[in-house]
C-alpha cells in the first residue's frame, strides 16, 4: 500500500468526518459566499457544481482566479462568480443587482459561508470598527450576511413556492456559545472572541427566525451549522501581525493537517444542509446531523427582536 494511503487510513481512524450523500442538483441555482481556494466555501461550491448545480461564488477580490480554479476541478454544472464585500452595503447591493440581471432572479440555495475571525490572541482592547461604525466581526459575519439574505429572500421565496424547496444555509460555529443574548445590543466588555461569538449567535437566531417566518407556506428552509475544526488560512489572518506565532504555526502545520479536518471534510455539513432531501430546516447541524445549539439560541423573543431591528437597518440602506 502506498505511503500516502497508509497515512490517510491512519488519519481517518482518528479524525471522524462523515460525507454528504450525493444528490442530483441539475437545474438548481446556488450562491456560495466566501470561496477562495483552500476554503470550505471553495469545496462546497465544487461539490454542488459536480452534482449538477449552477453555482455562483463570491470573494472580496480575485474572484476570476477562483472561478477559473473551480472550472478546472469541477465536472458537472456551471460555475460563475462576482466580487462581494460583506462590509460594504454598496457591494452587497451591486452583487444582488448583477445576479438578478444575469440569472433572471432564479435562486434555489443560498450558502452564507463567508466570514472572518480576527485577533485570535485577544490583543484588541477596543472594538475595531468598519467605515460605517460597526464592530468588524459583527458587521461582516452578521449584518453583511443578513443584508445579503434580506435582498435575496424574495427570490428564494419565489423558488420555494415554485419547487417546494428553497434553502438558506448559514455557516456559524460552535463558538456561538461564547455569545449571549444580553450582549446582542452591543453592550458587553469587549473581547474579540466574544465579539465573534456574538456574530455567530446572532446568525443562529436569524436561522431559527427565518424558519419560523418562511419555512411553512413559502417553503424556504433555513439551516445553521458548525463545520468542525478545519485546517484553512483563517488562523493565519487571525494571527496577522505576529510573525513569531505565525512561524510556530507553520512549523506545526503537519500536526494540524493530521488532526484537523481538510476543507473538503469541513464542507460536508454545508453540502448536506444545502442538498439532502431529508435534512430538516430550523436546526443546528454538526457532522451532517442535527445537534443542540447553545441555550440562548432557544429564546424566540430575542430572535424576533433581533430580526426586526436588523430589518429596519436593511431598509435604511435603501434610502
N, C-alpha and C positions, 0 to 999 in steps of 0.2 A: 504494500500500500504506500503511495507517495507520502512524503513527509507532511505536505500541506493537508492531505486528507486525514492523517493521524491527528494533526493539530486541531482541525475542525471538529473531529469526533470527540476529542478531549474537551474542547471548549463547550460544545453543545451539552456535554454531561453536566457542566457546572452552570451554564447560562441557559435558562429556560426561555424560549422565545417562540410562542405559537404563531403560525402563519395564517393569514386570512384565506378563506376558500375562494377560489376563482369564480367570478360571475361574468355574465355576458352584459357588457355596458354599451353595446352598439346603439348609436342614436342618442346617447346621453351627452350633455354638455356640462363640463365641470370646470370650476375655478379653484386653483390651489395657490394660496399666497405663501411667499417665503420659500422659494425653490432653488436657491443657489446650489450648485453641485456640491455633493458631500453632505447635504442636509436631509432631514426627514422629509421635508416638502418635496425635494427632488425625487426621492424614492417613491413617495406617494403618487406623484404625477406620473412617473414612469410606469408603475403597475396599472394605474387606472387607464392610461393610454394603451398599454399592452392588452387590456381586457376590452378594448374597442371604443372607449370614450374619446370625444374631442376635449382635450384638456388645455386650458389657458392658464399659464403660470405667470407669477409676478416675482420681481426682485426690485430692490431700490435702485440698482444700477446693473449694467452689463446683462440685461435680460436677453439680448440677442445671443450671447455666448451660451446662456442657459438653455435657450430653445434649441440651438444647434447641438449642444451636448445631449439633450433628450432625444432629438431626432435620430442621433446615431445609435442609441441603445434601445429605442422602442421598436416594436414590431407590429403594433396594432393600429390604434386610432391616430388622429392628428394631434399635433402639438403646436400651440401658438403662445405668444406672450406679450406683456406690456409692463412698463415700469409702474411701480406703486410704492409710495412712501406713506405709511400709515400715520406719520406725524404731521402730514400736510393735508388739510381739508381740500385744497385745490387739486392735489394729486389724486385723492380718492375720487373726487367728482370727475376728473378728467378720465380716469380709468373706467369708471362706470359708463360715461358717455361714449368712449371708444368701444367698449364691449357691446353696448346696446345697438350701436350703429353697425358694427361688423357682424354680430351674431343674431341680429333681429330679435334680441331680447329673450332668446331661449336659454334658460339656466335650470339645470336639474339638481346639481350638487355644488355647494359652496364649502370648501375646506379652509377654515381660518387657521392656517398653520403658522403664519409669520408672527414673530415676537422677539423680544430681547430680554436678557437677564444680565444686568450690568453691575459693576462694583461688587464682585464676589468676595472681596476682602473687607467689605463694610467700612471703607475709608471715608466715604462721603459723610460729612457732618450735617449737611442740609440737603434738601431735595435739589436735584439737577433739573432745571426747567426747560421746556421746549419754547420755541419762539412765541407761542400763544399762551404761555404761562402755566402749563401743567407739569406735574412731576413726570419725568420722561417715560418711565415704565408704565405708568397708568395711561399716559397719552397714547402710546403705541400699542401696548398689549390689549387694553380695554377700549378706550374711546375710539381709536382709529379703527379697530376691528368692528366695533358696533356701528360706527358711521358707515363703513362699507356694507355691513349686513343690512342696515336700515334701507340704504339706497337700492340694494338688490332684492329686498324682500318681496316687492310686488311681482318680480319675475319668477321668484320661487313659488309664490302663491299661485300664479297662473299655471306653472308647470305642475304643481301639486294637484290643482283642481282638474287638470287635463289628464294626467297619468296616474294620479293617486299616490305618487311617491316622489317628493322633493325632500332634500336633506341639507341641514346645516351642521357641520362638524367643527367644533371648537377644540383646538389642542390647548389644554390647560397644563396642569402639573399637580402632582401630589402635594406640592408646596402651596397650593391654595389653602392648606390648613394653617399656614402662617398668617393668613389674613383673618380678620374678624369683623363682624357686622358693625360694631360700634365705630370702627375706624374708616368705614366706607365714605364717610363725609369728608375725609381728608385730615381729621384731627387725631393724630397719634404721634408718639415720639418717633422721629424719623430714623429708619434703618432701611438700607436698600433691599435687604431680603424680605423685610415686612412689606415694603412697597411692592415688590414683585408678587408676594403672596396676595396682597390686596387686589392687584390687577387680575390675577387668576381666579380668586374667589368671586370677583365681580362677573367674570366670564361664566363661571359655573351657575351663578344666579341667573344670568342672561339666558343660558341654555334652558334651564328649567322654566323660565318665564316664556320663552319662545314656544316651548312645547305646550304650555297651558293655553297660550293665546292662539296658536296656529296649527297645532298638531291634530286637531279634530277635523272640522269641516274643510280646512284648507289643505290638509294632508302634507304639511311641512313638518318633518320630524327633525328634532334638534338633539345633538349628542355632544358630550364633552368627554375628554379622555386624558389620561396620563400615559405618555408614550413609553415610559420607562427611563432608566438611566442610559443615555446614548452617547457614544463617542462621536462628537461633532466639534466644529470650531467655535461653538458658543462659549466655551470656557476660555478660549484664547481672547475673545472680545471682552469677557468679564474680567480678565486679568490684565487688560491693556494698561501699559504704563509701568508694569512691574516686571522688568526684564529677568530678574533672578528667579522669580516663581515660574515665569514662562519657560525658562531654561530647565528648571526642575521638572515641570510637566512634560516637556519634550523628552527628557531623559527617561521618564517613567511611562512614556506612551505605549510601549509594548505591553506593560501590565494593564493599562487602561483598555487597550484594544482587546485584550483577552477577557477582561472581567465585565466590560460594559457591552451593551447592545450595539450592533452596527446600525447605521442609518436605515438600511433596508429592514432590519428587525424592528427598529423603533417605529417604522411607518406602518406596521401591520394593524395596529388597533385603529388608526385613522382610516386605513383601507377597509377594514371590517365595518366600521360605522358608516362609511360612505356607500357601501355596496351590498352588504349581506341582507337578503330579504327578511330574515327573521330578527334582525337587530332592532330592538325596541327603542324609540326615542324617549327623551326626558330622563336619561340616566347618565351616570358617570361610569366610564369604562376603563379597564386596565387589562392587558394581556387578552384582548378580544372578548372580555366578559364584563358584565355589569359588576361594579363594586360599590361599596358605601362611600359617599363623599363626606367631607367634614361636616360636623353637626350644624355649623352656622348656615350652610347652604340650604337647610331644610326650612328656613324662615321665608314663607311665601310673601309675607307682608313687606319684608325688606326688599325682596326681589322686585315686587310690583313698584315700590317707591323708586328704586334704582332705575327701573325701566322707564318710568315716567320722566324722571329727571334727565336721563340720557336722551330720550326722545325730544324733549324741549331743546336740549343743546344741539342735536342734529338739525332740528327745524331752524334754529337761529343761524346756522351756517348758510342757509339758502337765502337769507335776506341781506 
